[in-house]
Amino acid sequence: MGSSEVVVASLFVGGFILIAVEYKNLGKKEVIDSFEKINYKQALIIGIAQSFSVIPGTSRAAATIIGGMLAGLNRKTAVEFSFILAVPTMLGATMLDLIQSYKNFSTSNLQILAVGFIASFVVAVFAIKFLLKFVKNHTFVSFGIYRIAAAIIFWFFVLR
């Protein structure tokens, strides 16, 4: 199975998992609604779920949010934990990339990198705020449907 097929399969399966987890948690009374209530076992489950994001087509955020919800976190807390968990992950990946390619940077490249960093940070803050407001009143079912539709479209137009 090639990389494109793996991406399509991951999108498709991930969409169904998002929908299934939402329906599994529907109406659950006992959910973790703050960071202070997350225990080590739940954090480990979320960390293990994050490891699935090495599979092409698997979203790191979706993997950790699904892991959080399966571990008993409510939707909002799972999203918040996912974003906090992203900080060391992305910082580590960025530092590794910079260390491996620092010899290729000139002064003008560093300025462009700084502008890109600031712009992406600002956009990320707004995106996070939007998503946190969204998940207060909406489920991830629409994201699951989107992933399934994207997989079908990708398969139909690219792989078929």
TILO-965114 format. One record per residue (C-alpha): residue in one letter; residue number from 0; x, y, z. Coordinates in nm, 3 decimals, decimal comma. Example, Ala and Ser with C-alpha at 12.3 -4.5 7.8 and 13.67 -1.06 7.14 Angstrom:
+------+-----+---------+---------+---------+
: code : pos :    east :   north :      up :
+------+-----+---------+---------+---------+
:    a :   0 :   1,230 :  -0,450 :   0,780 :
:    s :   1 :   1,367 :  -0,106 :   0,714 :
+------+-----+---------+---------+---------+
This chain:
+------+-----+---------+---------+---------+
: code : pos :    east :   north :      up :
+------+-----+---------+---------+---------+
:    m :   0 :   0,000 :   0,000 :   0,000 :
:    g :   1 :   0,149 :   0,335 :  -0,106 :
:    s :   2 :   0,147 :   0,660 :   0,089 :
:    s :   3 :  -0,156 :   0,801 :  -0,098 :
:    e :   4 :  -0,362 :   0,495 :  -0,012 :
:    v :   5 :  -0,256 :   0,524 :   0,353 :
:    v :   6 :  -0,364 :   0,889 :   0,359 :
:    v :   7 :  -0,705 :   0,804 :   0,212 :
:    a :   8 :  -0,753 :   0,515 :   0,454 :
:    s :   9 :  -0,648 :   0,733 :   0,750 :
:    l :  10 :  -0,884 :   1,012 :   0,650 :
:    f :  11 :  -1,170 :   0,766 :   0,605 :
:    v :  12 :  -1,115 :   0,564 :   0,923 :
:    g :  13 :  -1,036 :   0,878 :   1,125 :
:    g :  14 :  -1,366 :   1,031 :   1,020 :
:    f :  15 :  -1,561 :   0,730 :   1,141 :
:    i :  16 :  -1,364 :   0,724 :   1,467 :
:    l :  17 :  -1,443 :   1,092 :   1,532 :
:    i :  18 :  -1,813 :   1,027 :   1,477 :
:    a :  19 :  -1,809 :   0,708 :   1,688 :
:    v :  20 :  -1,632 :   0,877 :   1,980 :
:    e :  21 :  -1,883 :   1,163 :   1,973 :
:    y :  22 :  -2,176 :   0,920 :   1,989 :
:    k :  23 :  -2,001 :   0,713 :   2,258 :
:    n :  24 :  -1,965 :   1,023 :   2,475 :
:    l :  25 :  -2,313 :   1,158 :   2,400 :
:    g :  26 :  -2,494 :   1,224 :   2,727 :
:    k :  27 :  -2,207 :   1,105 :   2,947 :
:    k :  28 :  -2,246 :   1,251 :   3,292 :
:    e :  29 :  -1,898 :   1,187 :   3,431 :
:    v :  30 :  -1,645 :   1,378 :   3,224 :
:    i :  31 :  -1,323 :   1,555 :   3,308 :
:    d :  32 :  -1,382 :   1,927 :   3,265 :
:    s :  33 :  -1,048 :   2,077 :   3,374 :
:    f :  34 :  -0,675 :   2,009 :   3,358 :
:    e :  35 :  -0,652 :   1,967 :   3,734 :
:    k :  36 :  -0,867 :   1,653 :   3,714 :
:    i :  37 :  -0,655 :   1,476 :   3,447 :
:    n :  38 :  -0,460 :   1,188 :   3,598 :
:    y :  39 :  -0,143 :   1,015 :   3,475 :
:    k :  40 :  -0,334 :   0,725 :   3,319 :
:    q :  41 :  -0,547 :   0,963 :   3,113 :
:    a :  42 :  -0,240 :   1,164 :   3,009 :
:    l :  43 :  -0,071 :   0,839 :   2,903 :
:    i :  44 :  -0,375 :   0,741 :   2,693 :
:    i :  45 :  -0,368 :   1,080 :   2,522 :
:    g :  46 :   0,007 :   1,050 :   2,462 :
:    i :  47 :  -0,034 :   0,705 :   2,310 :
:    a :  48 :  -0,315 :   0,839 :   2,090 :
:    q :  49 :  -0,080 :   1,115 :   1,972 :
:    s :  50 :   0,165 :   0,850 :   1,851 :
:    f :  51 :  -0,089 :   0,748 :   1,584 :
:    s :  52 :  -0,025 :   1,082 :   1,414 :
:    v :  53 :   0,292 :   0,939 :   1,258 :
:    i :  54 :   0,059 :   0,762 :   1,014 :
:    p :  55 :   0,019 :   0,978 :   0,701 :
:    g :  56 :  -0,325 :   1,138 :   0,690 :
:    t :  57 :  -0,370 :   1,123 :   1,066 :
:    s :  58 :  -0,408 :   1,461 :   1,234 :
:    r :  59 :  -0,206 :   1,503 :   1,554 :
:    a :  60 :  -0,478 :   1,726 :   1,696 :
:    a :  61 :  -0,756 :   1,484 :   1,606 :
:    a :  62 :  -0,560 :   1,191 :   1,750 :
:    t :  63 :  -0,504 :   1,366 :   2,084 :
:    i :  64 :  -0,861 :   1,498 :   2,100 :
:    i :  65 :  -0,999 :   1,150 :   2,032 :
:    g :  66 :  -0,757 :   1,007 :   2,291 :
:    g :  67 :  -0,870 :   1,268 :   2,541 :
:    m :  68 :  -1,237 :   1,199 :   2,485 :
:    l :  69 :  -1,179 :   0,823 :   2,510 :
:    a :  70 :  -0,992 :   0,888 :   2,837 :
:    g :  71 :  -1,297 :   1,068 :   2,978 :
:    l :  72 :  -1,227 :   1,435 :   2,902 :
:    n :  73 :  -1,507 :   1,654 :   2,777 :
:    r :  74 :  -1,471 :   1,801 :   2,427 :
:    k :  75 :  -1,343 :   2,144 :   2,539 :
:    t :  76 :  -1,085 :   2,006 :   2,783 :
:    a :  77 :  -0,965 :   1,754 :   2,523 :
:    v :  78 :  -0,913 :   2,037 :   2,272 :
:    e :  79 :  -0,732 :   2,255 :   2,526 :
:    f :  80 :  -0,508 :   1,965 :   2,632 :
:    s :  81 :  -0,438 :   1,885 :   2,267 :
:    f :  82 :  -0,319 :   2,239 :   2,199 :
:    i :  83 :  -0,103 :   2,247 :   2,511 :
:    l :  84 :   0,041 :   1,908 :   2,416 :
:    a :  85 :   0,124 :   2,053 :   2,072 :
:    v :  86 :   0,362 :   2,314 :   2,215 :
:    p :  87 :   0,652 :   2,081 :   2,312 :
:    t :  88 :   0,586 :   1,862 :   2,007 :
:    m :  89 :   0,608 :   2,149 :   1,761 :
:    l :  90 :   0,889 :   2,320 :   1,949 :
:    g :  91 :   1,094 :   2,000 :   1,935 :
:    a :  92 :   1,025 :   1,946 :   1,565 :
:    t :  93 :   1,112 :   2,309 :   1,487 :
:    m :  94 :   1,433 :   2,299 :   1,688 :
:    l :  95 :   1,541 :   1,976 :   1,518 :
:    d :  96 :   1,472 :   2,125 :   1,175 :
:    l :  97 :   1,662 :   2,446 :   1,260 :
:    i :  98 :   1,959 :   2,250 :   1,393 :
:    q :  99 :   1,969 :   2,033 :   1,081 :
:    s : 100 :   1,945 :   2,325 :   0,837 :
:    y : 101 :   2,095 :   2,628 :   1,014 :
:    k : 102 :   2,390 :   2,638 :   0,774 :
:    n : 103 :   2,151 :   2,710 :   0,487 :
:    f : 104 :   2,009 :   3,028 :   0,645 :
:    s : 105 :   2,120 :   3,379 :   0,562 :
:    t : 106 :   2,025 :   3,693 :   0,753 :
:    s : 107 :   1,738 :   3,763 :   0,514 :
:    n : 108 :   1,613 :   3,405 :   0,559 :
:    l : 109 :   1,601 :   3,456 :   0,935 :
:    q : 110 :   1,394 :   3,773 :   0,891 :
:    i : 111 :   1,150 :   3,589 :   0,665 :
:    l : 112 :   1,138 :   3,303 :   0,916 :
:    a : 113 :   1,061 :   3,550 :   1,198 :
:    v : 114 :   0,778 :   3,713 :   0,999 :
:    g : 115 :   0,636 :   3,370 :   0,916 :
:    f : 116 :   0,660 :   3,265 :   1,280 :
:    i : 117 :   0,476 :   3,574 :   1,403 :
:    a : 118 :   0,206 :   3,547 :   1,134 :
:    s : 119 :   0,147 :   3,178 :   1,202 :
:    f : 120 :   0,135 :   3,241 :   1,578 :
:    v : 121 :  -0,130 :   3,514 :   1,539 :
:    v : 122 :  -0,340 :   3,300 :   1,305 :
:    a : 123 :  -0,305 :   3,000 :   1,539 :
:    v : 124 :  -0,429 :   3,202 :   1,837 :
:    f : 125 :  -0,741 :   3,308 :   1,646 :
:    a : 126 :  -0,796 :   2,953 :   1,516 :
:    i : 127 :  -0,767 :   2,808 :   1,866 :
:    k : 128 :  -1,010 :   3,065 :   2,007 :
:    f : 129 :  -1,256 :   2,988 :   1,726 :
:    l : 130 :  -1,231 :   2,612 :   1,776 :
:    l : 131 :  -1,277 :   2,640 :   2,153 :
:    k : 132 :  -1,593 :   2,847 :   2,101 :
:    f : 133 :  -1,711 :   2,602 :   1,834 :
:    v : 134 :  -1,671 :   2,289 :   2,048 :
:    k : 135 :  -1,876 :   2,439 :   2,332 :
:    n : 136 :  -2,191 :   2,409 :   2,120 :
:    h : 137 :  -2,103 :   2,164 :   1,841 :
:    t : 138 :  -1,973 :   1,809 :   1,812 :
:    f : 139 :  -1,690 :   1,678 :   1,597 :
:    v : 140 :  -1,937 :   1,491 :   1,375 :
:    s : 141 :  -1,902 :   1,758 :   1,103 :
:    f : 142 :  -1,523 :   1,711 :   1,109 :
:    g : 143 :  -1,574 :   1,335 :   1,078 :
:    i : 144 :  -1,803 :   1,382 :   0,779 :
:    y : 145 :  -1,550 :   1,622 :   0,626 :
:    r : 146 :  -1,270 :   1,364 :   0,663 :
:    i : 147 :  -1,484 :   1,089 :   0,508 :
:    a : 148 :  -1,587 :   1,316 :   0,218 :
:    a : 149 :  -1,224 :   1,425 :   0,163 :
:    a : 150 :  -1,114 :   1,061 :   0,153 :
:    i : 151 :  -1,384 :   0,970 :  -0,101 :
:    i : 152 :  -1,304 :   1,271 :  -0,320 :
:    f : 153 :  -0,930 :   1,203 :  -0,301 :
:    w : 154 :  -0,985 :   0,837 :  -0,386 :
:    f : 155 :  -1,221 :   0,918 :  -0,674 :
:    f : 156 :  -1,009 :   1,187 :  -0,839 :
:    v : 157 :  -0,654 :   1,077 :  -0,752 :
:    l : 158 :  -0,636 :   0,705 :  -0,682 :
:    r : 159 :  -0,906 :   0,556 :  -0,900 :
+------+-----+---------+---------+---------+
